């Protein structure tokens, strides 16, 4: 396999490449120093390439990680650890080398237009499940913001189980979200469902969301990894934790470490709730990966009365944030009305999160506003 160099000097691998090596089952990862220059990063990648290997350069806000694929025994003779800009060189046992905590023990912070998602804060992301009208979207955004939300979620493209259900407004919905962002200042989190839509979504969105049905859509994962925007990756409804992290690896391998994992409930035999929230996934994934982990109490429970209790559970379990459905008139919502919160619910949820984050020793969602 050959590597290719993008215009900004990144080195990426061809789709379908393996994460193992030819002689050693433990992949090798290089963590570059924060002070490493682009030339130093490129020099490391070039040395690996000349030795017949592949170098996958993933750039996060706080670090650059280079995953190596090839003959690990050969790499050991290259004195990579002694090269300028290299902070650490390790072999790891996890299949997902770039997102593994083995290679970077400190948990990551992902910033979306200055809004942090990570171990120091509990970030509230809220808004309408689907964008329907400008007035509905703005009203939902105002409700979310008043409760302390610092990111606005809203769906313009909606993958639905039924082909007859509301599929979203598409590009018109993206324009509505952009107008609401201009009005409220809230950065936008919105779903992309197809590779053909990426360019238009990137034009409007501040964070790209991959939904549960697309967690195994590997071409889409690779495409959003190359799009230059932070990514929220929801767990597939039937996916194991390892499969979820391997999906994140597809994104990281294309040069993007700004990934937030979202536990949204899994499909089990239980029918009392829409999905079964796997709250244990929060500490389990945080022990395995350095990526932030948030929870979706709305889609897991599927009922308005369950959103607040599941939010409490998420924050106390250590989640780095929650994503909540909000609608000014849920009884007439075109998508997921039974789980959408109204103004009074959001106010109570905001107070609950603020109290619990203090108990957990974290900063509340609106900490920047209160500090100002």
C-alpha positions as CSV (number, residue, x, y, z in Angstrom):
1,X,0.0,0.0,0.0
2,X,1.1,3.5,-0.6
3,X,0.6,6.6,1.4
4,X,-0.6,9.9,0.0
5,X,0.3,13.4,1.1
6,X,-2.4,16.1,1.3
7,X,-1.8,19.7,0.7
8,X,-1.1,20.5,4.3
9,X,1.6,17.9,4.6
10,X,-0.4,15.2,6.3
11,X,0.3,11.6,5.5
12,X,-2.6,9.3,5.2
13,X,-3.2,5.8,4.2
14,X,-5.4,4.1,1.7
15,X,-8.9,2.9,2.7
16,X,-9.0,-0.6,4.1
17,X,-5.4,-0.6,5.4
18,X,-4.8,-2.8,8.5
19,X,-3.9,-1.6,12.0
20,X,-1.5,-4.4,12.7
21,X,2.0,-5.1,11.5
22,X,3.8,-7.7,9.5
23,X,6.0,-9.1,12.2
24,X,4.7,-7.8,15.5
25,X,1.0,-7.9,16.6
26,X,1.4,-4.7,18.6
27,X,1.0,-1.5,16.5
28,X,3.4,1.3,17.1
29,X,2.3,4.9,17.8
30,X,4.4,8.1,18.0
31,X,3.2,11.0,20.1
32,X,4.7,14.3,18.9
33,X,5.6,17.1,21.3
34,X,3.3,20.1,21.5
35,X,6.2,22.2,20.1
36,X,6.8,19.9,17.1
37,X,6.8,21.8,13.8
38,X,5.1,20.6,10.6
39,X,8.6,19.9,9.2
40,X,9.5,17.7,12.1
41,X,6.2,15.8,11.8
42,X,6.7,15.4,8.1
43,X,10.3,14.2,8.6
44,X,9.1,11.4,10.9
45,X,6.5,10.3,8.3
46,X,9.0,10.4,5.5
47,X,11.5,8.2,7.4
48,X,8.7,5.6,8.0
49,X,7.7,5.8,4.4
50,X,11.2,5.3,3.1
51,X,11.4,2.1,5.3
52,X,8.4,0.7,3.5
53,X,5.8,1.5,6.1
54,X,2.7,3.7,6.4
55,X,2.3,6.7,8.7
56,X,-1.1,8.0,9.6
57,X,-0.9,11.5,11.0
58,X,-3.8,12.5,13.2
59,X,-4.0,16.1,14.3
60,X,-6.0,17.1,17.4
61,X,-6.1,20.4,19.2
62,X,-3.6,19.5,21.8
63,X,-1.4,16.9,20.1
64,X,-0.3,15.1,16.9
65,X,-0.3,11.3,16.9
66,X,1.3,9.2,14.2
67,X,0.2,5.6,13.8
68,X,2.6,3.3,12.1
69,X,1.7,0.3,10.0
70,X,4.3,-2.1,8.6
71,X,7.3,-4.0,9.8
72,X,7.6,-2.9,13.5
73,X,11.0,-4.7,13.8
74,X,12.3,-2.6,10.9
75,X,10.9,0.6,12.5
76,X,12.8,-0.2,15.7
77,X,16.1,0.4,13.7
78,X,15.1,3.9,12.5
79,X,15.8,5.7,15.8
80,X,12.4,7.4,15.6
81,X,12.4,8.2,19.3
82,X,15.5,10.3,18.8
83,X,14.1,12.5,16.0
84,X,13.3,16.1,16.6
85,X,9.8,16.8,17.9
86,X,9.1,13.2,19.1
87,X,7.8,13.0,22.6
88,X,7.0,9.3,23.0
89,X,7.1,6.1,21.0
90,X,5.1,3.2,22.2
91,X,3.7,-0.2,21.1
92,X,0.1,-0.8,22.1
93,X,-2.1,-3.9,22.3
94,X,-5.4,-2.3,21.3
95,X,-6.6,-2.7,17.8
96,X,-7.6,1.0,17.8
97,X,-4.2,2.6,18.1
98,X,-4.9,6.3,17.5
99,X,-7.9,6.6,19.9
100,X,-6.5,4.2,22.5
101,X,-5.6,5.5,26.0
102,X,-2.6,3.2,26.0
103,X,-0.7,5.6,23.7
104,X,-1.9,8.8,25.3
105,X,-2.9,8.4,29.0
106,X,-4.4,11.9,29.4
107,X,-8.0,12.4,28.4
108,X,-8.6,14.7,25.4
109,X,-10.5,18.0,25.2
110,X,-12.3,18.6,21.9
111,X,-13.2,22.2,21.2
112,X,-16.1,23.3,19.0
113,X,-15.7,27.0,18.2
114,X,-14.1,27.5,21.6
115,X,-16.7,25.3,23.5
116,X,-14.8,22.6,25.3
117,X,-16.0,19.0,25.6
118,X,-13.8,17.0,27.9
119,X,-12.9,15.9,31.5
120,X,-13.1,19.4,33.1
121,X,-16.6,20.3,32.1
122,X,-20.1,18.9,31.5
123,X,-21.2,20.3,28.1
124,X,-24.9,20.7,27.4
125,X,-25.8,20.2,23.7
126,X,-29.5,20.8,23.0
127,X,-31.9,21.7,20.3
128,X,-34.6,20.3,18.0
129,X,-34.2,16.7,16.8
130,X,-35.3,17.9,13.4
131,X,-35.3,21.4,11.9
132,X,-38.9,22.2,10.8
133,X,-39.3,25.9,10.5
134,X,-37.2,29.0,11.4
135,X,-39.5,30.0,14.3
136,X,-39.5,26.4,15.7
137,X,-35.7,26.2,15.5
138,X,-35.1,29.6,17.0
139,X,-37.5,29.0,19.9
140,X,-35.9,25.6,20.7
141,X,-32.4,27.3,20.6
142,X,-33.6,30.0,23.0
143,X,-34.9,27.3,25.4
144,X,-31.7,25.4,25.2
145,X,-29.5,28.5,25.7
146,X,-31.5,29.6,28.7
147,X,-30.8,26.3,30.3
148,X,-27.1,26.6,29.8
149,X,-26.6,24.9,26.5
150,X,-23.4,26.0,24.7
151,X,-23.9,24.0,21.5
152,X,-27.0,23.8,19.3
153,X,-28.1,20.4,17.9
154,X,-30.5,20.2,15.0
155,X,-31.1,17.7,12.2
156,X,-31.4,18.9,8.6
157,X,-30.9,15.4,7.1
158,X,-32.8,12.7,9.0
159,X,-32.2,9.0,8.4
160,X,-35.6,7.4,9.4
161,X,-36.6,3.8,9.7
162,X,-39.8,4.4,7.6
163,X,-39.3,5.8,4.1
164,X,-42.6,7.7,4.6
165,X,-41.4,9.5,7.8
166,X,-40.1,13.1,7.7
167,X,-36.6,13.0,6.2
168,X,-35.6,16.6,7.1
169,X,-35.4,19.8,5.1
170,X,-31.9,19.2,3.7
171,X,-30.0,22.3,2.7
172,X,-32.9,24.6,3.6
173,X,-32.6,23.2,7.2
174,X,-28.9,23.9,7.2
175,X,-29.6,27.5,6.2
176,X,-32.1,27.8,9.0
177,X,-29.5,26.5,11.5
178,X,-27.0,29.1,10.2
179,X,-29.5,31.9,10.7
180,X,-30.2,30.7,14.3
181,X,-26.5,30.5,15.0
182,X,-26.1,34.1,13.9
183,X,-29.0,35.1,16.2
184,X,-27.9,33.1,19.3
185,X,-24.1,32.6,18.9
186,X,-24.5,28.9,19.5
187,X,-22.2,26.7,17.3
188,X,-24.1,24.0,15.3
189,X,-24.0,20.2,15.7
190,X,-25.8,18.5,12.8
191,X,-25.9,15.0,11.2
192,X,-24.4,14.1,7.9
193,X,-25.9,10.9,6.4
194,X,-24.1,10.5,3.1
195,X,-20.8,11.3,1.5
196,X,-22.5,13.3,-1.2
197,X,-23.8,15.7,1.4
198,X,-20.6,16.4,3.2
199,X,-19.5,19.5,1.4
200,X,-22.8,21.3,1.9
201,X,-23.0,20.2,5.6
202,X,-19.4,21.3,6.3
203,X,-20.3,24.7,4.8
204,X,-22.8,25.3,7.6
205,X,-21.9,23.0,10.5
206,X,-19.4,23.5,13.3
207,X,-19.5,19.8,14.3
208,X,-20.5,16.8,12.2
209,X,-22.6,14.1,13.8
210,X,-22.5,10.5,12.7
211,X,-25.7,8.7,13.8
212,X,-26.3,5.2,15.1
213,X,-27.3,3.8,11.7
214,X,-24.1,5.1,10.0
215,X,-21.5,4.0,12.7
216,X,-20.5,1.2,10.3
217,X,-20.6,3.3,7.2
218,X,-16.9,3.2,6.7
219,X,-16.6,5.4,3.6
220,X,-18.6,8.1,5.4
221,X,-16.4,7.8,8.5
222,X,-13.3,8.3,6.4
223,X,-14.9,11.2,4.6
224,X,-15.8,13.1,7.8
225,X,-12.3,12.3,9.1
226,X,-10.9,14.3,6.2
227,X,-13.5,17.1,6.4
228,X,-11.6,19.3,8.9
229,X,-14.4,19.5,11.5
230,X,-14.9,18.0,14.9
231,X,-17.0,14.8,14.8
232,X,-19.6,13.4,17.2
233,X,-19.8,9.6,16.7
234,X,-22.8,7.9,18.1
235,X,-22.6,4.3,19.1
236,X,-24.4,1.9,16.8
237,X,-27.6,0.5,18.3
238,X,-26.2,-3.1,17.9
239,X,-22.5,-2.3,18.3
240,X,-20.0,-3.5,20.9
241,X,-17.7,-1.0,22.6
242,X,-14.7,-2.3,20.6
243,X,-16.6,-1.9,17.3
244,X,-17.5,1.7,18.4
245,X,-13.9,2.5,19.0
246,X,-12.8,0.9,15.8
247,X,-15.3,3.2,14.0
248,X,-13.6,6.1,15.7
249,X,-10.3,4.8,14.5
250,X,-11.5,5.2,10.9
251,X,-12.0,8.9,11.5
252,X,-8.7,9.3,13.4
253,X,-6.8,7.5,10.7
254,X,-7.8,10.2,8.2
255,X,-6.1,12.9,10.2
256,X,-8.8,14.0,12.7
257,X,-8.5,13.4,16.5
258,X,-11.3,15.8,17.4
259,X,-13.8,13.1,18.0
260,X,-16.5,12.9,20.7
261,X,-18.1,9.6,21.4
262,X,-21.8,9.5,22.2
263,X,-23.6,6.7,24.0
264,X,-27.2,6.7,22.8
265,X,-28.5,3.4,24.0
266,X,-28.4,0.0,22.5
267,X,-31.0,-2.4,21.3
268,X,-31.8,-5.2,23.8
269,X,-34.8,-7.5,24.5
270,X,-36.3,-4.8,26.8
271,X,-39.3,-3.0,25.3
272,X,-40.2,-0.7,28.2
273,X,-37.8,2.0,26.8
274,X,-36.9,2.9,23.3
275,X,-33.3,1.7,23.8
276,X,-31.3,0.5,26.8
277,X,-28.9,3.2,28.0
278,X,-25.6,1.5,28.6
279,X,-24.4,3.8,31.4
280,X,-21.5,1.5,32.1
281,X,-20.1,2.4,28.7
282,X,-19.1,5.8,30.0
283,X,-16.4,4.7,32.5
284,X,-15.5,1.6,30.3
285,X,-14.7,3.8,27.3
286,X,-13.0,6.4,29.3
287,X,-10.6,3.8,30.6
288,X,-9.9,2.5,27.0
289,X,-9.8,5.7,25.0
290,X,-8.7,9.3,25.5
291,X,-11.7,10.6,23.6
292,X,-14.5,12.5,25.4
293,X,-17.7,10.6,26.0
294,X,-21.2,12.1,26.2
295,X,-24.6,10.6,26.6
296,X,-27.9,11.0,24.7
297,X,-30.7,10.6,27.3
298,X,-33.4,11.6,24.8
299,X,-32.9,8.8,22.2
300,X,-32.1,6.1,24.8
301,X,-35.2,6.5,26.9
302,X,-37.4,7.8,24.2
303,X,-39.7,9.4,26.7
304,X,-39.8,12.9,28.1
305,X,-40.1,11.7,31.7
306,X,-36.9,9.6,31.4
307,X,-34.7,12.4,30.1
308,X,-34.0,14.0,33.5
309,X,-33.3,10.8,35.4
310,X,-31.0,9.5,32.7
311,X,-29.2,12.9,32.6
312,X,-28.5,12.6,36.3
313,X,-27.1,9.1,35.8
314,X,-24.9,10.3,32.9
315,X,-23.4,13.2,34.8
316,X,-22.7,11.2,38.0
317,X,-21.2,8.3,35.9
318,X,-18.7,10.8,34.6
319,X,-20.0,11.7,31.1
320,X,-18.4,14.8,29.6
321,X,-21.7,16.1,28.3
322,X,-25.3,15.3,27.3
323,X,-27.2,15.9,24.1
324,X,-30.9,16.7,24.6
325,X,-33.9,17.1,22.3
326,X,-35.9,20.3,22.7
327,X,-39.1,21.5,21.0
328,X,-41.4,24.4,21.7
329,X,-44.5,22.3,20.7
330,X,-43.6,18.6,21.0
331,X,-47.2,17.5,20.4
332,X,-46.9,18.6,16.8
333,X,-43.2,17.8,16.2
334,X,-42.4,16.0,13.0
335,X,-39.8,13.9,14.6
336,X,-39.4,12.4,18.1
337,X,-41.9,14.6,19.9
338,X,-42.5,12.2,22.8
339,X,-38.9,12.6,24.0
340,X,-38.5,16.4,23.4
341,X,-38.3,18.7,26.4
342,X,-40.2,22.0,26.8
343,X,-39.1,25.2,28.5
344,X,-40.0,24.1,32.0
345,X,-38.3,20.8,31.6
346,X,-35.1,22.4,30.2
347,X,-34.9,24.9,33.1
348,X,-35.0,22.0,35.6
349,X,-32.5,20.0,33.6
350,X,-30.2,23.0,33.5
351,X,-30.4,23.4,37.3
352,X,-29.8,19.7,37.8
353,X,-26.7,19.7,35.6
354,X,-25.3,22.7,37.4
355,X,-25.7,21.2,40.8
356,X,-24.3,17.8,39.8
357,X,-21.3,19.2,38.0
358,X,-20.3,21.1,41.2
359,X,-20.7,17.8,43.1
360,X,-18.5,16.1,40.6
361,X,-15.8,18.8,40.7
362,X,-16.4,20.0,37.2
363,X,-17.4,23.3,35.6
364,X,-21.1,23.7,34.5
365,X,-22.1,24.1,30.9
366,X,-22.3,27.9,31.1
367,X,-19.1,28.4,33.1
368,X,-17.7,30.9,30.6
369,X,-20.8,33.1,30.8
370,X,-20.9,33.0,34.6
371,X,-17.2,33.7,34.8
372,X,-17.7,36.8,32.6
